[in-house]
Amino acid sequence: MEIITMDNEVVKTMMEKIDRIADYVFKKDNVPKEEAEILLKISTRTLQRMRKDKTIPYMMVRSKCRYRLTDLEECVRRKIVHCNPKTLEEFKHNYLMTRKEADDGRDW
């Protein structure tokens, strides 16, 4: 059995890269599919169809679909999904406020 050792600088560099990736993936502007459905007022199946047709961008995080708020806003702007933009802004505001409370250490 071999023991693999790593230089302290290499470990620090690797941890910084991992942190940058985690920051990108877990940004506050990413929403799970359930919230995207509520925001866009569409069904689960419609959202699945949009993913399949590549109408809406998404990313997989730990086997779950997540969507950027900016991408959802773009879908509304391009009229892919018919939604009241005022509702979209209210949702975004409420979502960010909820996230801010969660970051303060409060329970969801």
C-alpha atoms as one frame of an Amber mdcrd trajectory, in Angstrom:
protein
   0.000   0.000   0.000   1.367   3.386  -1.018   1.050   6.544   1.000   0.430
   9.618  -1.100   1.637  12.904   0.311   0.803  16.349  -0.985   2.581  19.634
  -0.569   0.777  22.146   1.633   0.579  24.658  -1.242  -0.966  22.064  -3.547
  -3.657  21.308  -0.967  -4.398  25.022  -0.504  -4.665  25.552  -4.264  -6.960
  22.558  -4.610  -9.185  23.745  -1.742  -9.450  27.223  -3.295 -10.565  25.693
  -6.581 -13.143  23.548  -4.801 -14.426  26.612  -2.947 -14.768  28.580  -6.206
 -16.729  25.721  -7.775 -18.978  25.470  -4.714 -19.582  29.241  -4.774 -20.589
  29.027  -8.430 -22.924  26.085  -7.922 -24.539  27.285  -4.717 -25.009  30.936
  -5.614 -28.120  32.521  -4.195 -29.613  33.014  -7.618 -30.028  29.271  -8.211
 -33.467  27.844  -7.505 -34.668  24.238  -7.338 -37.203  22.934  -9.842 -40.098
  23.195  -7.387 -39.554  26.922  -7.002 -39.059  27.367 -10.747 -42.445  25.706
 -11.340 -44.131  28.051  -8.868 -42.381  31.094 -10.271 -43.228  30.326 -13.894
 -46.668  28.938 -13.009 -46.072  25.771 -15.005 -46.417  22.084 -14.227 -43.615
  19.652 -13.491 -44.167  18.004 -16.858 -43.945  21.312 -18.724 -40.656  22.099
 -17.007 -39.371  18.619 -17.921 -40.401  19.194 -21.528 -38.614  22.546 -21.578
 -35.443  20.888 -20.269 -35.691  18.118 -22.842 -36.244  20.594 -25.681 -33.381
  22.742 -24.353 -35.740  25.697 -24.113 -34.548  26.505 -20.613 -30.988  26.143
 -19.316 -30.450  24.139 -16.142 -27.721  22.472 -14.152 -27.573  19.290 -12.161
 -26.412  19.550  -8.562 -26.334  16.337  -6.568 -28.766  14.728  -9.027 -31.245
  17.611  -8.763 -32.122  20.215 -11.378 -31.455  23.829 -10.528 -32.179  26.985
 -12.512 -30.648  30.450 -12.466 -33.077  33.272 -11.777 -31.576  35.201 -14.682
 -32.388  32.308 -17.044 -35.969  32.167 -15.759 -36.287  35.919 -16.231 -35.000
  35.543 -19.786 -37.677  32.923 -20.517 -40.323  35.389 -19.412 -38.757  38.200
 -21.450 -38.629  36.056 -24.585 -42.234  35.063 -23.888 -41.400  31.376 -23.813
 -43.425  31.260 -20.627 -46.363  33.583 -20.107 -45.914  35.078 -16.689 -46.494
  38.483 -15.218 -43.051  40.163 -14.908 -44.225  41.884 -11.734 -44.853  38.458
 -10.233 -41.359  37.433 -11.284 -39.809  40.436  -9.529 -41.853  39.777  -6.387
 -40.789  36.152  -6.390 -37.138  37.063  -6.869 -37.303  39.605  -4.043 -39.035
  37.162  -1.679 -36.675  34.356  -2.624 -33.583  36.461  -1.961 -35.038  37.637
   1.362 -35.675  34.028   2.373 -32.129  33.086   1.429 -30.748  36.034   3.390
 -32.639  34.850   6.490 -31.306  31.321   5.985 -27.773  32.679   5.702 -28.275
  34.505   8.998 -28.518  31.113  10.668 -32.263  30.884  10.922 -34.109  27.700
  10.063 -35.876  27.385   6.730
